[in-house]
Structure formats: C-alpha cells, structure tokens
C-alpha cells in the first residue's frame, strides 16, 4: 500500500523520473515489499524506461 513501482505497465500511466537521478550511480527500489529491494545501475534503469521520461519533478530542499 502506498508503493510506487519503478516501471509503468499501463499505457495510460506515463512514468516520469526526476533528472537528478541520472547522476546517481545506482537506483534502489522497494515497491510493495518492505524486506526486499532491487538495485539497478542508473544508466541501465534509464535505458529501460527511456530518456524521454526524465523531467524536472522535485525541487531541492532549501538550505
């Protein structure tokens, strides 16, 4: 409950990922089960979802 999966399997639901994750070495997902996680190289993740899904979504916190 409340999990956001790292992929969209529905054509009516477009997934966008914040561009700051492109600089991450690895991306970790924990969608739906709190005791298991998945780790992917960020480059591999973006090659799967497509670089056209990168957007400015989040704003960095103010210092």
C-alpha positions in Angstrom: 0.0 0.0 0.0 1.4 3.4 -1.0 4.3 1.9 -3.1 5.2 3.5 -6.4 6.7 0.8 -8.7 9.7 1.8 -10.8 8.1 0.9 -14.1 4.7 1.5 -15.7 2.9 -1.4 -17.3 -0.1 0.6 -18.3 -0.1 2.7 -21.5 -2.4 5.2 -19.8 0.0 5.9 -16.9 3.2 7.6 -18.1 6.1 7.3 -15.7 8.5 10.3 -15.2 11.7 10.3 -13.2 13.4 13.3 -11.7 16.5 14.3 -13.7 18.7 14.4 -10.5 18.6 10.6 -10.5 20.6 10.5 -13.8 23.7 11.4 -11.8 23.1 8.6 -9.3 25.4 5.6 -9.7 22.7 3.1 -8.6 18.9 3.4 -8.1 17.2 1.3 -5.4 13.6 0.3 -5.5 11.4 -1.1 -2.8 7.9 -1.4 -4.3 5.4 -3.4 -2.4 7.5 -5.5 -0.1 9.5 -3.8 2.7 12.0 -6.6 3.2 13.3 -6.9 -0.4 14.8 -4.3 -2.6 16.1 -4.1 -6.2 19.2 -2.2 -7.2 19.9 -1.2 -10.8 22.7 0.9 -12.3 21.1 4.3 -13.1 22.2 4.1 -16.7 20.5 0.7 -17.1 17.3 1.9 -15.5 17.1 4.9 -17.9 17.9 2.7 -20.9 14.8 0.6 -19.9 12.3 3.5 -19.2 13.7 5.8 -21.9 15.5 9.1 -21.7 12.3 10.9 -22.7 10.9 10.1 -19.3 13.4 12.4 -17.5 11.9 15.6 -16.2 12.3 18.3 -13.5 10.0 17.0 -10.9 11.4 17.6 -7.4 12.8 20.8 -6.0 15.9 20.5 -3.9 15.3 21.5 -0.2 16.3 25.0 0.8 19.5 25.2 2.8 
